[in-house]
Amino acid sequence: MSDLSVWICPVCGELLTESENSLKCSKNHCFDKARSGYVNLLPVSRKHARLPGDNPEMVRARRDFLSKNYYQHLQNALCDAVRNYLPPDGVLLDAGCGEGYYTKKIRDSLPESCSVCGVDISKTAVDFSARQDKHTRYAVGSVFHLPVDDLSCDMLVSVFAPYAGTEFVRVLKPHAFLVMAIPSARHLWELKQAVYDNPYENQVKDYHLENFRFLEKISCEQKIFLDNSKDIQNLFQMTPYAYRTGASERERLQALQSLGVQTAFEILIYQKEA
Ligand SMILES: [Zn+2]
């Protein structure tokens, strides 16, 4: 792992210096590393719930599903996109890294000289990331208040994570890259059809982003086959509509024993304007 650290103190904003077990700023605010290696940089004042972010049950569902590599095509496409644009000694931040499924694979596909950091607001997810990936720096933090220094990153990766334009612009160097993965219109269509009376397509917004130049869209589609109820339910848990599903729809979901379903993602590449 390169020595380069991008973390800043969530109390005063000074750069943090890393030692073996903790990180400290020049004003002596000190943050201990957890046993798994991550550091919690989420200030208590920004912690609106006891366990902010995805709860352990959601993290578990996503982890179990992803561990079966149903989304390996997206993982590979992301690694290719990152390698195409990141300089050989680049600093990459995964903002909203979840349990590190994409982060770790990206880290493993890059030269040693690159530095990779991951931030997520879910402590459960970050702890899992840090346990299975010792070559990436992980911190608990919000993408809307990234514990990351100004103009410190050559690339920011955002996979199904909230878009925080002002923060992304702040932490990226001039002409640095933003790589976003979003679901396209027909993503998981057969799953929606099986569960809902009136399924609707995902809305894909126009690609314009303030302060960024749009460079490229990479489509990544593959039909996947789920042969058991557990995987189908885990996949459903990962979707944003899992929250607003009624009892009869849940029954339909639970009755599904196998499902062929289209996955459809778009990887969007942007460059920060000078
Ligand atoms: Zn400080």
Residues whose N, C-alpha, C, O or C-beta is under 5 A from the ligand:
A	BS01	ZN	C9 V11 C12 G13 E14 C25 K27 H29
